[in-house]
Amino acid sequence: MNKGLHNGRARVKKSSVRALIYPDVLRAVQASAERLNSIRVHEICVEQESTGEGCKAATVVMVRYGELFLKSEPVMRQFISLILKNMAKALSSKGISHRFELHRGRLLIHGDEPDAIAEVASRTFGVIDVSVCTLGGNSLEELSDTAVYYARNHLKPGMSFAIRAKRQGVAGINSQELGARVGAAVLSEIPEAVVDLTRPDYEIFVEMRDFGGLVYDSRIPAPGGLPWGTQGKVFTLLSSGIDSPVASWLLMKRGCEVHHIHIDGGKWAGKDVKETAVRHHCTLSTWCPGYPLDLYIIDAEFFFTEMTSRVNPRFRCILCKRFMLKAGSEMVRQKEMAALVTGDTMGQVASQTLPNIVTISGAADVPVLRPLITYDKNETIRIARTIGTFDNNQGDLGCHAVPRLAATQAELEEILVFERKIAMDALVERACRQIVRLTAVNGKIVEQSG
């Protein structure tokens, strides 16, 4: 086997990853992948580079990643390695066989279950969309034949269509000409069809690339953002409501490894509160498949009992929120997390007016992230429906400690008086010793301790 470089490119053989990329990118991705203990490169062997012509057609899943291209080359390589690692973990956890093929700007996944692969890939952070494609030769004739095959199955007489063409690394034709030539082939086969490049009924995407030709007719949206695990670990205060699961997901989308804390009010919480919070936790674990997601349930019934018996009702919500931030801060320190996340939205309820947010925030001594601070409820509900945490039948999720009239501009000095009265810090310390940990993987609780 020739172990030198040929034509400036190298072909890589991996246990589950194959790549045809430039040698400098290859070495960097290999090094990053092995540092991350991901898919290990066993052997690099160099073969004659394919022209992309006459390739046997295959069904593959194509993955596109978005803002990674805004990163520097070293960071981009590391992030691509993490996408590979996360996707391999997700596919393996579901028992889906797969093989990766990495090119500049494109990731192809081979396997016997392309639809299942596409479903997993479309829930991978850092990916913007996914397509099930036909991969074959990159000649104009082969691309046209494949596009005509797609059109025969989906394009009916009288329907409008458009060809969306791209070309990269192939000389002799530009993208506009490629689209026109393929479109002419489709019209020749289905002359009753109409070309409409603005609002077509049907689109066929054609890519002529140096490694081969790709044809597909759908693009499945993916969450985008940054690869999970690139931005460190955080805790989210997870409730049974709509907001906090969305806040948690948004931090996951921005690359954070998120774990959860639930403050259990016991008899002071509605009978469905804890169960719903656990269900939210399990649902969110499906967005990092293959990885364990921890939920720490803190017993706080005694806190609510003490607070309701000794604090002016108008200030209960403020003290409750400060208790949560204090307990959350302690957990962040204990577990060496980077920050605490809440689902606060400006002005949504009495405890979330700006004066009260300021008063409450002083209870935390770790960074607090509020990704929903400017969202309105409809935006949050839309995301909750998309990610699977919205409950149409919510059940009994009330809080029996909520007053009829809550303060909207509580003064910190007044709050501190009540905190001293109930020995708040001692209550927080006690609560953080009464914890149950639930671990979810792929939507199911797999372990419980504490």
N, C-alpha and C positions, 0 to 999 in steps of 0.2 A: 504494500500500500504506500502510495506517495504521501509523505508527511509534510511536504512543503506547500506553499500557497500557489494557487493556480488562478491566473487572471484577476488577482487582487481580492479574491473572495474565498471564504472557507465554508464548508458544510460541516455541521456539528451533529454528532450522534449522542443522544442522552437516553437515560432510562425511560423518560416520558416526554422529553422535549427535543425537537429537532429545529435547527435554525439555519437559515441562509441569510447571512448578514455580513456587513463589512468586518474585517478582522479586529479592528480596534474596538468596535461595539461588542463583538463577540467576547473578547477577553474581559471587558468590563462587566458585561452581564454575567459571565461565568463566575468572576470573582465575587460579584455582589450576591449571586444566588448561593454560592457556597458559604459566604459569611453569614447569610441569613438562614443557613441550614435548610435550604429549600431543595429544589430538584437538582441533584448533583450531576455534573458533567463527567461522564466516565471516559470519554474518548473523543478526541478531535481528529477527524480524518478528512482529507481534501480530495474532492473528486472533480471531474470535468464539469464545468458549470453548464447547466441546462439552458437551452435557448428559450425554453417555454413553449416550443412548438411541438405538436404531435403528442402532447401529454394525455394520458388516459384520464378521462373525466372522473371526478370524485365529488361527493357531497361533503362539504366542510362547513364549519361555523367560523365566520369572520368577526373579530372583535376590534372595535375602534376605541382608542383612549383619547381624551380631549386635552385638558389644560396641562397635561404632562409635558407637552411641547413647549410650554412657557418656561420650563425649568432649565437650569444649566445641564450640560451633557452628563456630568457625573450624577446629579440628582435624578435626572430622567432615567438613567440606566438602573439606578437603585430602585426607583418606583416601579419600573417595568418588571424587575425581578420580584418585587412584592406582589404585583398583580398575578404573575405566574404562580408564585407560592400560594396565594390565597385561593386562586381558581383551582389549582391542583388539589388543595386541601378539601375544597368544597365538592369537587367531582369525586374524589376518592371516598369521602365520607358517605356519598350516596351510591357507591359501587358502580360508578360510570367509568368505563374504560376510555382512555383519551390519549392523545399525543399532540403536543404543541409544535407549531412551526412559526418561527418568529422572523418577521421582515421589518424593514423600516416603515413605521406607521401602520402596520397591520400585524395582527396576531391571528393565525389560523389554528383551529382545533379539529383534529381528525378523531373519529370514533364511530361506533356502530349505532349510536343513539343521538343523531344531530339535534333533534328537537329538545331532548332532555338536556343536552349540553348547552343549547341556546338559552334555555330557561335558567340554568345555573349562572351562565355568563352574564345574563341580563340583570342579575341581582348582585353583581360584583362592583364594589366601589372603585372608582377610577376609570370605569368603562362608560362610554357615552351611548353607544348602541351596538347591536348585534344583528347579524344576518346569517341565515342559512343559505349557502351559495353552492353553485356548481363551479368547481375548479377544474380547468382544462388547459388546453394550449392557448397561446396568446396571439395566434394569427387572426387576421380580420375574418377569414372564412369560418374558423371555428367559433369565434365569438358571435358572429351573425347567426350561425346554425343554432347555437344554444339559445340565443335571444328569441329566435323564431319558435323554438320548442316551448319556451315559457309563454310566448304570445298565443300559441295554438291552444294552450290549456286555460288561459284566463281572459284573452282579449276577444270580445264578440263584435260582430259587424255593427257599426254605428257608434261604438265606444271610442273615446279619445285616449291617446297614449303619448308618452314621452320616453325618450331614451336619455338617461343621465350617464354620460361617458367620462371616464378619466383615463389618463395615460401617464405612465411613469417608467423611465428607463428603457423606453422603446423608441427608436428613431423611425422617421419616414412618414409619420402621420401625427396630427395633433388631435386633441380631445374633441374639438368641434367637428372635425372631419370624421372621426371615429363614430360619433353619435349619428351623424347624417347617413353614413354608409350602413350602419346597423339598422337605423330607422327605415331606410329604403328597402332593406331585406325583409323587414317585418311587413311593410306596406305591400311588397310584392306578393307575400303569402296571404295577407288579409287586406285586400284593396278597399274593403268597405270601412276600415278603421280610419280615424281622423287624428292627425297630429295636433297636439295642443301642449305647448311647453309651459303654459302658465298654470292651468288647473286641469290636468289630465285625469281621466278616470282610472288609469292604470300606468304604472311606471316600471320600467326595466332598467336596472343599473348594470353598467358594463365597465369593467376595469381591465385595461391592457397593461400588464406589468411585466417587469423583466423575468420574474419567476413563473409567470403563467397568466391565464386569463380567468377573471371572476365574473359571474353573472348571477344576479339575484333580483328579487322583486319586492322585498320587504325589509324594513329596518325596525328592529324591536328596541324601544327606548330602554336605556339603562340609567342608573342613578347619577353617573358622573362623579364629580368630586375628586378626592384623593384616595389612594389605596389604603384600606383598613390597616392600622398599625403603624402608619408613618409619623403620627403626631403625638405619640405617647398615650398614657393611660389616664382616664378620668372616671369619676363617680357621677352618676346622675341620681338625684332625688326622684324616685319613681313612685307615682301615685296611681290611683285607679282612674284618673281623669283622662281627658283628651290631650292636654298640652305636654305633659312631661315625657310620654313616649315619643312624641314628635321631636321634642328638644333632643332627646337621646339619639334618635336616628340622624338628626342633622349633624350632630358631632361625629357620629360614625361616618357619615358622608364626607366629612372634612378630614378623615384619616385617623380619628381617635379610636383607641381600644376602650370601649365603654363598658363599665360594670355598674351595678345598680344598688341603691339603698332604698328600702321602704320603711317608713315610720308607721308601725302598727299601733293604732289607737285602741285596740281591744274593744271593750264594750262601748266606747265612745265613737266608734266607726260603724258605718252601715254594714250589714251582714255580708255583703258581696264585695267589700272593698279589697280585702287582702287577696281573695281569689282572683279578682280582676287584675290587680297589680302583678300577680304571678303570671297570669295569662299574657299580659303585655310583655313581660320579661321573656317569656318563651317565644312570642312572636318576633321580638327583636333579635333573638338568637338565630333566627332563620336568615338574617341578613349578614351573618358572619359564619356560614355553615362550616362545620368541622371543628370550630373553635369553641371552647367552653366559655360560657358567660355566667358570671356569678351575681346572685342577688342576696344582699345581706338584709334580713328582716330584723329591725330593732323594736323590741317590746317597749312601748311608751305609754301603756295604759295608766300606769301610776303617775306619770307626768300630767296627763289630762285630768286625772282625779284631783291632784294637788292644785293645778291651775284653776279649775272651775270652782273650787271651794274657797280660793283666797285672792283671786284677781278680779278686778272690775271687768264685767263681761265685755265692755266696749274694746278692751285691749287684748282679748284672748287670741285673736287671729295673729296679732303682732308678736305676742310671746310664743305662740305655736311656731311661727315661721323662724323666729330667732332660735328656738330650740332645735329645729331641723338643721339650720345652718351650723349651729355649734356642734351637734352630733355628726353632721356630715363632714365638718372640718376635722374632727377627731379621727374619723374613719379615713379621710384622705391622708392624714399623717401616718396612721398605723399601717396602711397598705401601700404607702409611698406612691400615691397617685399625684398627678400634676395639678388637678383642679376639680372643682365641684360644679355640676351643671344643674340648673333649675329650669322649669317651664314657665317662668314669669313672663307676663305680657303687660306692657304699660297700660294702667288704667282699667284693666279688665274686671277686677274685683277690688274691694276696699283695701285689702292688704297690698295691692299692687299700684296704688297711686305713687307718684314720684316721691312725695315726702315720706310715705311709709316704706318704700323700697330703700330710701336712704337710711332710715332708722333701722330697718331689718338688716341691711348689709353689714353694719358694724359688728354683727355677731360672728361673722366669718373671719378667720385669720388665714385663709387660703384663697387663691384666686377663684372667683365665682363667674361662670359663663352663663349668659342668658340669650341663647340663639333666637328666641321668639319675641324678644322685647318689643319689636315694632310690628309684629304680625297682627292682623285682625283674625277674628275667630273663623271666618270662612276659609281663609288661607290655611289655617292649622287643620281644620276639618278635612280639607281637600287632601292634604298630605297624609293625615291619619287614615283616610280611606285607601289611599294608594299603598301604604306600607302595611296595612292589615290590622291596625290597632283601634280602629273606630268600631264601637259597639252600638248597633241599632237598638238593642234592648239592654239598657245599662244596668238594670237591677237597682238594689238599694246601695247607693254609693254616698249617702249623706254623712255629715259629721254632726254628732249630737252636742258638740261643744260650741257650735257657731252661734253667736249672739243675734238677736233680732236687729240690733243696730250697732255696726262696727265703726270704730274710729277710722277716719280717712287721713288724718294728719296728726299722728301720735308724736308727742315729744319724747326724745330719747331719755331725758331725765325722769319722766314719769314711768317709762318702761323699766328703767334700771331699778327704781324703787320696788316695783313688783317682783323683779328677778331676785333681788336680795331677799324679799319676803318669802319666796318659795325655795330659796337656795338652788337657783337654776343650775349652777355649775356642778353641784353634787348630783342633781337629777340627770344631767347629761352623762356624767361619769358612770352612774349606775346603769343607764340605758345601754351604753356602749359595752357593758359586760354581759348583756342579755341579748345575744344575737344568734339567729339561725341562718345558716348559709345554704342556699339552694343553687345548684349548678345546672344550667340548661345547655343542651347541644342539639342543634337542628330542630328546635321547637319543643323539646321534651326535657323534663327534669330528670337528670341521670344520677344526681347525688344530693344528699342532704346531710348536714352536720351541724352540731351545736345544740 
